[in-house]
């Protein structure tokens, strides 16, 4: 009779605690922020609207702050800042890259860039909201404050993108007509 390897490994038989999941998701979002830092200058360069270009440049500076704050959160929990490949953000960023390639000469480019950027923001909002809740549950009060600060900035960026989306969408329709 075959034995289940998970049953014979004492490490595997123990359920993983929330603090491990918190650390894993922290590594995930750290990686994501680093990838976003690489994508934002490309998005700013591709944008045709001066306001959208400026929004991407502003968010790049904010994202640098997010990476720094995440470093502080790692420090608070006694871990080294380290990323873990985040397939979700890679997929979202690949979609944004495809928009830039497929719509480079289109009046719909800025509308597509706004949509792509909002997909990134919504992912980040979900992750930071969860991390904040878990940090509170785990008693990491200082981490809660840092994560909340980033969550507020991500939410503000999403609202700004919504405002930029209106003119971008109208311009795309007007130029196509």
Backbone bond lengths (Angstrom), bond angles and torsions (degrees), N, CA, C in turn:
res aa  C-N    CA-C-N  psi(-1)  N-CA   C-N-CA  omega(-1)  CA-C   N-CA-C  phi
1 X - - - 1.446 - - 1.526 109.28 -
2 X 1.342 117.55 130.38 1.469 122.58 -178.28 1.520 109.56 -76.65
3 X 1.312 114.57 144.96 1.468 118.73 177.28 1.514 109.45 -102.28
4 X 1.273 115.32 150.34 1.464 121.59 177.62 1.524 107.67 -80.34
5 X 1.354 118.92 120.31 1.465 120.45 -177.88 1.527 112.46 -60.28
6 X 1.311 117.33 -28.95 1.468 119.46 179.23 1.520 111.54 -67.12
7 X 1.324 116.71 -32.48 1.459 119.92 -178.94 1.522 111.87 -72.23
8 X 1.322 117.46 -29.66 1.459 119.72 -177.10 1.530 112.38 -86.07
9 X 1.326 117.68 -12.21 1.463 121.59 179.70 1.523 108.98 -97.42
10 X 1.346 117.72 110.80 1.467 119.97 -177.23 1.536 113.12 -58.61
11 X 1.335 117.58 -31.94 1.464 120.34 178.61 1.526 110.73 -63.87
12 X 1.327 115.85 -40.55 1.465 120.82 -176.84 1.524 111.97 -72.70
13 X 1.328 118.14 -26.56 1.461 119.69 -177.19 1.529 112.13 -77.62
14 X 1.309 117.08 -17.51 1.459 121.08 178.73 1.527 109.92 -87.10
15 X 1.321 117.70 130.62 1.463 118.43 176.87 1.532 110.06 -66.99
16 X 1.332 114.50 145.27 1.464 118.65 179.54 1.530 108.89 -77.06
17 X 1.316 116.59 136.28 1.468 119.76 -179.08 1.535 112.44 -80.72
18 X 1.327 114.97 165.21 1.458 122.01 -178.85 1.529 112.00 -58.95
19 X 1.335 118.06 -34.92 1.466 118.65 -178.96 1.523 111.81 -63.90
20 X 1.337 117.90 -30.66 1.467 120.24 175.73 1.528 110.58 -69.99
21 X 1.316 116.09 -40.68 1.460 120.71 178.15 1.526 110.18 -65.40
22 X 1.321 116.50 -40.29 1.460 121.79 176.23 1.529 109.95 -58.42
23 X 1.326 116.54 -47.26 1.459 121.51 -179.80 1.528 110.56 -63.53
24 X 1.336 117.20 -42.70 1.471 120.53 178.73 1.527 111.47 -61.24
25 X 1.334 117.06 -44.80 1.461 119.66 -178.92 1.525 110.65 -70.28
26 X 1.313 117.17 -31.50 1.457 121.38 175.74 1.537 109.60 -62.48
27 X 1.333 116.57 -43.22 1.467 121.07 177.40 1.531 110.52 -64.15
28 X 1.316 116.17 -38.13 1.461 122.58 178.93 1.530 110.81 -61.76
29 X 1.312 117.02 -49.45 1.466 120.33 -176.95 1.532 110.62 -73.09
30 X 1.310 118.27 -29.26 1.461 121.82 175.62 1.527 109.35 -62.84
31 X 1.323 115.76 -46.57 1.469 121.02 176.92 1.529 109.64 -61.04
32 X 1.333 115.72 -45.34 1.464 120.80 -178.87 1.526 110.97 -58.34
33 X 1.324 117.12 -46.80 1.470 120.43 -179.58 1.526 111.08 -61.45
34 X 1.318 117.28 -39.04 1.468 120.64 178.70 1.535 110.79 -64.28
35 X 1.329 116.69 -38.65 1.465 120.47 178.31 1.529 110.85 -69.31
36 X 1.312 116.40 -37.87 1.459 121.55 178.58 1.529 110.18 -63.81
37 X 1.327 116.01 -38.50 1.475 120.27 176.66 1.523 111.44 -57.97
38 X 1.323 117.22 -35.47 1.460 121.03 178.83 1.534 111.54 -74.42
39 X 1.325 116.79 -32.25 1.466 121.18 -175.19 1.527 113.30 -81.56
40 X 1.327 117.84 -34.01 1.472 120.46 -173.93 1.528 114.27 -58.46
41 X 1.334 120.50 -43.09 1.466 118.78 177.98 1.536 112.48 -62.03
42 X 1.322 116.84 -34.90 1.470 120.92 178.27 1.527 110.05 -67.17
43 X 1.319 116.01 -39.86 1.460 120.47 179.23 1.529 110.22 -67.71
44 X 1.328 116.50 -40.69 1.468 120.50 178.32 1.527 110.20 -62.70
45 X 1.308 116.64 -41.63 1.469 121.01 -179.95 1.526 111.20 -65.70
46 X 1.323 117.00 -36.91 1.456 121.44 -178.01 1.529 112.97 -75.10
47 X 1.323 117.10 -30.53 1.471 121.00 -175.85 1.525 110.91 -61.90
48 X 1.336 116.07 141.70 1.460 120.22 177.55 1.529 111.37 -96.81
49 X 1.314 117.26 -27.45 1.464 121.77 178.89 1.527 109.82 -77.02
50 X 1.335 117.33 127.19 1.467 119.39 176.81 1.535 112.53 -59.04
51 X 1.324 116.62 -35.85 1.475 119.85 179.25 1.527 111.30 -66.75
52 X 1.325 116.52 -39.11 1.459 120.16 179.29 1.523 110.45 -69.58
53 X 1.335 116.68 -40.97 1.474 120.67 175.64 1.532 109.67 -56.03
54 X 1.340 115.15 -48.08 1.473 120.59 -178.80 1.528 110.90 -62.56
55 X 1.336 116.94 -39.91 1.467 120.14 179.72 1.531 110.89 -62.13
56 X 1.330 117.26 -41.94 1.466 120.11 178.61 1.530 110.99 -66.25
57 X 1.320 117.03 -39.68 1.471 120.74 179.04 1.523 110.74 -66.03
58 X 1.331 116.56 -41.83 1.469 121.26 177.67 1.521 110.23 -62.83
59 X 1.322 115.60 -43.22 1.463 118.24 -177.90 1.532 111.71 -69.43
60 X 1.315 117.31 -26.99 1.467 119.30 175.57 1.527 109.92 -62.42
61 X 1.331 116.16 -44.65 1.466 120.21 178.61 1.534 110.08 -63.22
62 X 1.320 116.62 -41.47 1.470 119.85 177.87 1.527 110.74 -63.56
63 X 1.330 116.37 -40.45 1.461 120.92 -178.32 1.530 110.89 -64.25
64 X 1.314 116.77 -35.20 1.473 119.48 174.51 1.528 109.42 -59.80
65 X 1.326 116.22 -39.66 1.472 120.67 176.03 1.520 112.10 -65.93
66 X 1.335 116.99 -35.30 1.464 120.52 178.43 1.523 110.29 -63.79
67 X 1.328 116.07 -41.20 1.468 120.48 179.24 1.537 109.10 -63.65
68 X 1.327 116.70 -42.10 1.467 120.01 178.37 1.529 111.05 -62.29
69 X 1.339 116.18 -45.02 1.469 119.89 179.26 1.521 111.32 -61.84
70 X 1.334 115.88 -41.06 1.468 118.67 177.87 1.524 110.23 -61.17
71 X 1.329 116.34 -38.42 1.462 119.96 175.81 1.520 111.36 -58.36
72 X 1.330 116.12 -39.54 1.472 120.52 177.57 1.527 111.11 -66.10
73 X 1.335 116.96 -38.49 1.462 120.35 179.09 1.529 109.48 -65.06
74 X 1.326 117.18 -44.25 1.463 119.96 176.18 1.535 109.80 -55.61
75 X 1.326 115.53 -45.38 1.466 120.17 -179.44 1.533 110.89 -60.95
76 X 1.320 116.49 -42.36 1.469 121.03 -179.64 1.524 113.00 -60.91
77 X 1.339 116.24 -31.29 1.470 118.92 179.98 1.533 111.93 -97.71
78 X 1.325 115.62 7.22 1.462 120.38 175.10 1.522 114.43 75.62
79 X 1.324 116.30 28.80 1.465 120.37 179.99 1.518 109.73 -122.39
80 X 1.333 115.50 153.61 1.463 120.95 176.69 1.529 108.89 -78.41
81 X 1.340 117.56 140.17 1.469 119.40 176.14 1.529 110.33 -63.78
82 X 1.317 114.83 119.35 1.456 119.84 -178.08 1.518 108.45 -151.26
83 X 1.309 115.79 140.43 1.449 119.93 178.51 1.509 112.37 -94.85
84 X 1.313 114.02 160.46 1.458 122.64 175.24 1.526 105.68 -131.92
85 X 1.313 117.07 130.41 1.459 120.76 -176.18 1.524 111.02 -46.59
86 X 1.317 114.37 127.60 1.459 122.25 -179.73 1.521 107.97 -111.55
87 X 1.321 115.52 99.13 1.460 120.25 -178.46 1.524 112.05 -62.61
88 X 1.320 116.87 -32.63 1.468 120.35 -179.05 1.527 110.85 -61.81
89 X 1.326 117.76 -48.98 1.464 119.24 -177.64 1.529 109.95 -69.60
90 X 1.310 117.28 -34.36 1.469 119.36 177.41 1.530 110.15 -61.38
91 X 1.312 117.04 -40.97 1.456 120.92 177.76 1.519 112.32 -65.53
92 X 1.319 116.54 -44.22 1.466 120.92 179.28 1.529 110.20 -63.18
93 X 1.322 116.71 -43.62 1.466 120.33 179.85 1.529 111.39 -68.30
94 X 1.324 117.21 -34.32 1.471 120.04 175.62 1.527 110.56 -63.18
95 X 1.325 116.29 -38.87 1.465 119.55 176.97 1.526 110.20 -62.66
96 X 1.317 117.16 -41.31 1.463 121.20 177.45 1.518 111.85 -63.50
97 X 1.309 115.98 -39.82 1.469 120.97 177.54 1.525 110.12 -62.93
98 X 1.318 116.45 -41.12 1.466 121.03 178.54 1.530 110.62 -63.41
99 X 1.328 117.32 -38.94 1.468 120.75 177.12 1.526 109.26 -61.21
100 X 1.329 116.50 -45.71 1.469 119.88 -179.63 1.528 111.38 -61.97
101 X 1.321 117.19 -38.03 1.466 120.88 -179.86 1.530 111.59 -75.65
102 X 1.319 116.29 -47.51 1.466 120.91 -173.60 1.526 113.80 -75.14
103 X 1.322 116.94 -23.64 1.469 120.78 -175.81 1.524 112.55 -120.90
104 X 1.307 116.83 20.43 1.465 121.78 -176.53 1.523 113.26 -52.70
105 X 1.300 117.69 -39.76 1.462 121.12 -177.86 1.526 111.85 -107.26
106 X 1.307 116.16 22.73 1.461 121.11 -175.62 1.527 111.28 -105.94
107 X 1.327 116.61 147.10 1.469 118.96 173.87 1.532 111.31 -67.47
108 X 1.328 116.96 -11.98 1.461 120.97 179.67 1.536 112.81 -87.48
109 X 1.336 117.51 -1.79 1.467 120.41 -176.15 1.524 112.67 -54.90
110 X 1.324 118.23 -52.68 1.465 119.83 -177.20 1.523 111.85 -62.18
111 X 1.337 117.09 -38.49 1.468 120.26 177.13 1.530 109.77 -60.99
112 X 1.326 116.69 -41.74 1.459 120.86 177.88 1.522 112.72 -66.63
113 X 1.332 116.10 -37.88 1.470 119.97 177.57 1.528 111.22 -64.91
114 X 1.331 115.99 -40.66 1.475 119.58 177.60 1.521 109.25 -62.14
115 X 1.325 116.99 -46.57 1.465 120.68 -179.89 1.532 111.14 -60.48
116 X 1.323 116.13 -42.76 1.469 120.36 179.18 1.522 111.42 -64.65
117 X 1.325 115.94 -43.22 1.464 120.04 180.00 1.526 110.68 -65.30
118 X 1.338 117.06 -36.84 1.458 118.97 178.82 1.526 111.38 -68.68
119 X 1.317 118.00 -32.94 1.465 119.89 175.50 1.528 109.84 -61.10
120 X 1.328 116.04 -41.17 1.468 121.05 177.16 1.530 109.48 -63.30
121 X 1.326 116.35 -47.88 1.467 120.06 -178.19 1.526 111.60 -61.05
122 X 1.317 116.76 -42.00 1.466 119.31 -178.62 1.528 110.94 -65.90
123 X 1.309 116.58 -36.62 1.464 120.04 174.89 1.531 109.81 -61.86
124 X 1.327 115.68 -47.67 1.465 119.77 -178.69 1.526 111.45 -64.37
125 X 1.311 117.43 -41.51 1.468 121.03 179.21 1.528 109.72 -59.89
126 X 1.320 116.80 -43.26 1.467 120.56 178.36 1.528 110.68 -61.99
127 X 1.321 116.26 -45.94 1.464 119.78 -178.08 1.530 112.15 -66.72
128 X 1.321 117.32 -46.98 1.466 119.32 -178.57 1.521 111.80 -67.15
129 X 1.326 117.27 -34.76 1.465 119.70 176.44 1.519 111.49 -62.80
130 X 1.317 115.49 -43.41 1.466 120.48 178.45 1.520 110.81 -66.24
131 X 1.323 117.10 -47.22 1.473 120.24 179.81 1.524 111.55 -59.58
132 X 1.319 116.49 -40.84 1.472 121.06 178.59 1.533 110.18 -61.48
133 X 1.336 116.69 -45.82 1.470 120.70 179.83 1.525 110.97 -62.88
134 X 1.325 116.22 -43.50 1.457 119.25 179.65 1.523 111.86 -67.30
135 X 1.336 116.66 -39.64 1.467 119.63 178.20 1.525 109.74 -59.91
136 X 1.324 116.52 -40.95 1.470 120.36 178.11 1.531 109.80 -63.43
137 X 1.315 116.80 -45.14 1.466 121.51 -179.81 1.525 111.30 -61.28
138 X 1.332 115.83 -35.57 1.470 121.13 -178.06 1.523 113.20 -85.91
139 X 1.342 116.87 -2.59 1.464 120.65 178.45 1.516 114.82 81.24
140 X 1.321 118.10 19.86 1.468 122.25 179.27 1.538 108.95 -91.57
141 X 1.327 116.19 73.21 1.472 120.90 -173.84 1.529 113.12 -60.09
142 X 1.312 117.66 -40.04 1.467 120.27 179.71 1.529 110.98 -68.24
143 X 1.321 116.13 -35.37 1.469 120.16 177.19 1.527 110.27 -67.26
144 X 1.337 116.75 -37.39 1.466 120.65 178.31 1.527 109.68 -57.63
145 X 1.323 116.87 -44.78 1.465 121.11 -179.33 1.528 111.25 -62.42
146 X 1.321 117.21 -44.66 1.459 121.66 -179.81 1.530 111.26 -65.22
147 X 1.313 116.72 -44.42 1.461 121.02 -179.43 1.525 111.07 -67.65
148 X 1.325 116.21 -35.97 1.466 120.53 178.12 1.528 110.98 -66.08
149 X 1.310 116.18 -37.94 1.466 120.56 178.24 1.532 110.40 -61.71
150 X 1.317 115.82 -44.26 1.469 119.81 178.60 1.525 110.51 -68.43
151 X 1.320 117.19 -42.10 1.464 120.98 178.33 1.531 110.57 -57.56
152 X 1.327 117.13 -41.96 1.470 121.28 178.92 1.532 110.74 -63.12
153 X 1.327 117.38 -40.88 1.465 120.58 178.82 1.524 111.42 -67.11
154 X 1.326 117.18 -39.98 1.461 120.52 179.00 1.531 110.33 -64.91
155 X 1.315 116.63 -39.84 1.462 121.36 178.78 1.525 110.53 -65.98
156 X 1.325 116.68 -40.92 1.464 121.60 178.02 1.537 110.17 -63.57
157 X 1.320 116.85 -41.46 1.466 121.17 178.52 1.522 110.06 -63.63
158 X 1.324 117.37 -42.00 1.455 120.62 178.51 1.527 110.83 -60.44
159 X 1.319 117.26 -42.28 1.472 120.98 178.80 1.535 110.71 -65.23
160 X 1.322 116.63 -39.69 1.467 120.34 177.99 1.525 110.32 -63.99
161 X 1.317 116.78 -40.30 1.457 120.56 178.22 1.531 110.82 -64.62
162 X 1.316 116.93 -37.55 1.462 120.47 177.15 1.529 109.86 -60.78
163 X 1.321 116.02 -42.31 1.470 120.04 178.44 1.531 111.10 -65.41
164 X 1.315 117.27 -39.40 1.466 121.14 178.71 1.534 111.28 -72.05
165 X 1.312 116.43 -26.07 1.457 120.74 -179.32 1.518 113.06 -64.77
166 X 1.321 116.96 -36.59 1.467 120.08 179.83 1.519 112.07 -57.07
167 X 1.327 118.42 -58.28 1.467 120.13 178.32 1.540 113.08 -61.71
168 X 1.317 117.37 -36.75 1.471 120.26 179.78 1.526 110.06 -64.08
169 X 1.334 116.34 -42.34 1.465 120.42 179.58 1.524 110.82 -66.46
170 X 1.337 116.65 -43.23 1.473 120.73 179.64 1.529 111.04 -63.41
171 X 1.330 115.62 -41.05 1.470 120.15 179.53 1.521 110.18 -64.30
172 X 1.316 116.63 -40.41 1.470 120.33 -179.72 1.515 111.03 -63.75
173 X 1.337 116.93 -40.73 1.460 121.21 -179.61 1.534 109.91 -71.14
174 X 1.336 117.16 -43.58 1.466 121.59 -178.08 1.533 110.86 -62.98
175 X 1.321 117.13 -43.28 1.474 120.65 -178.20 1.523 111.59 -72.26
176 X 1.325 116.39 -26.88 1.456 119.99 -179.91 1.528 111.59 -79.04
177 X 1.328 116.51 -24.35 1.472 120.89 -175.80 1.514 113.25 -74.69
